[in-house]
Amino acid sequence: MKRLILALIIVACFLVTGCVQSSPNTNIQNAPITKNENGNITYGMVKKHIVIGKTSQEDIIKLFGSPDNMVMKKNKEIWIYDRFRVENSSSSSSGYGTLILLGGSSNTSNTSTHTKTITVIIDFDEESIVEDFNMRVGGY
């Protein structure tokens, strides 16, 4: 009878040994990309909607909201939009293993943060129509 109980304990220990549970948990928390509701700016939106010689200041405000900075140069306006987004992601895993009377556990977690930026500079002519624009997209 003692041998049967000992054999069951050994078999149970082998079944439990090395059981590892891993649960990736990706949490992406986006900081607001804009300061107002309709000011979402992406590279694609700028390329698609801003047409030199056609797009007006009114169109730009409808698309991206009020500019972050404005400069007057020789009776012409320059509007500057600066946006950024912060993405946080994390993952964790834990495990537990046992062999007869010895056991152990481990926990690991990783966190990373990425920041994406876009800066758009729009030059308007005297009639408030887009004369030129520049864009910078980056991240770190």
C-alpha positions in Angstrom: 0.0 0.0 0.0 2.8 2.4 0.8 4.4 1.7 -2.6 1.2 2.5 -4.3 0.8 5.9 -2.5 4.5 6.7 -3.2 4.1 5.8 -6.9 1.0 8.0 -7.1 2.9 10.9 -5.5 5.8 10.5 -8.0 3.4 10.4 -11.0 1.5 13.5 -9.8 4.8 15.3 -9.3 5.9 14.5 -12.9 2.6 15.7 -14.2 2.8 19.1 -12.4 6.5 19.7 -13.1 7.2 22.4 -15.6 3.6 23.7 -15.9 4.1 27.3 -17.0 1.4 29.8 -17.5 2.2 32.8 -19.7 -0.3 35.6 -20.3 0.8 38.5 -22.6 -1.0 41.6 -21.6 -0.6 44.3 -24.1 -2.0 47.6 -22.9 -1.7 50.4 -25.3 -2.7 53.7 -23.8 -2.7 56.5 -26.2 -2.3 60.0 -25.0 -4.6 62.3 -26.8 -3.1 62.9 -30.2 -4.6 66.4 -30.3 -5.6 69.3 -28.2 -9.1 69.3 -29.6 -11.6 66.8 -30.9 -11.2 67.2 -34.6 -7.5 67.8 -34.7 -6.3 64.3 -35.4 -3.3 64.6 -37.7 -1.6 61.8 -39.6 0.9 61.8 -42.4 -1.7 60.3 -44.8 -4.3 62.9 -43.9 -1.9 65.8 -44.6 -0.8 64.2 -48.0 -4.4 63.6 -48.9 -6.2 66.8 -47.9 -3.6 69.6 -48.3 -3.4 70.8 -51.9 -1.1 73.7 -52.7 -3.0 76.5 -54.3 -6.4 75.1 -53.3 -6.8 74.4 -49.6 -7.9 77.3 -47.5 -7.3 78.2 -43.8 -11.0 77.3 -43.2 -10.4 73.8 -44.7 -7.4 73.3 -42.5 -9.3 74.3 -39.3 -12.1 71.9 -40.2 -9.5 69.1 -40.7 -7.0 69.7 -37.9 -8.5 72.3 -35.5 -6.7 75.4 -34.4 -3.0 75.6 -34.9 -0.6 75.2 -32.0 1.5 78.2 -33.2 1.0 81.0 -35.7 3.7 83.3 -37.2 3.2 86.4 -39.4 5.9 86.9 -42.0 5.5 89.7 -44.7 1.7 89.7 -44.5 1.6 85.9 -44.8 0.6 83.5 -42.1 2.5 80.4 -41.1 0.6 77.8 -39.0 2.4 75.1 -37.1 0.8 71.9 -35.8 2.6 69.7 -33.3 1.2 66.4 -32.2 2.5 63.4 -30.2 1.2 60.1 -29.1 2.6 57.9 -26.3 2.1 54.1 -26.5 2.8 51.9 -23.4 2.9 48.2 -23.8 3.6 45.6 -21.1 3.7 41.8 -20.9 4.2 39.4 -18.0 4.6 35.7 -17.5 4.7 33.5 -14.4 5.5 29.8 -13.9 5.6 27.2 -11.2 7.2 23.8 -11.2 7.8 21.1 -8.6 9.6 17.8 -8.5 8.7 15.6 -5.5 9.5 17.9 -2.6 11.3 20.7 -4.4 9.5 23.5 -6.1 10.0 27.0 -7.5 8.3 29.8 -9.2 9.2 32.8 -11.3 7.6 36.0 -12.5 8.8 38.3 -15.3 7.4 41.5 -16.7 8.4 43.8 -19.5 7.3 47.4 -20.2 8.1 49.6 -23.1 7.1 53.1 -24.1 7.2 54.6 -27.6 6.5 58.2 -28.6 5.3 59.2 -32.1 5.4 62.8 -33.2 4.2 64.8 -36.2 4.9 68.4 -37.0 3.2 70.2 -39.9 4.2 73.7 -41.0 1.7 75.3 -43.4 2.5 78.6 -45.3 -0.5 80.6 -46.6 -0.5 83.3 -49.2 -2.2 86.7 -49.0 -5.6 85.2 -49.8 -5.3 82.6 -47.0 -4.7 79.7 -49.4 -2.0 77.1 -48.8 1.2 78.2 -50.6 3.5 75.5 -49.3 3.7 72.9 -46.4 6.3 70.8 -44.7 6.0 67.8 -42.5 8.2 65.9 -40.1 7.2 62.5 -38.6 9.3 60.8 -36.0 9.4 58.6 -33.0 11.5 57.4 -30.2 
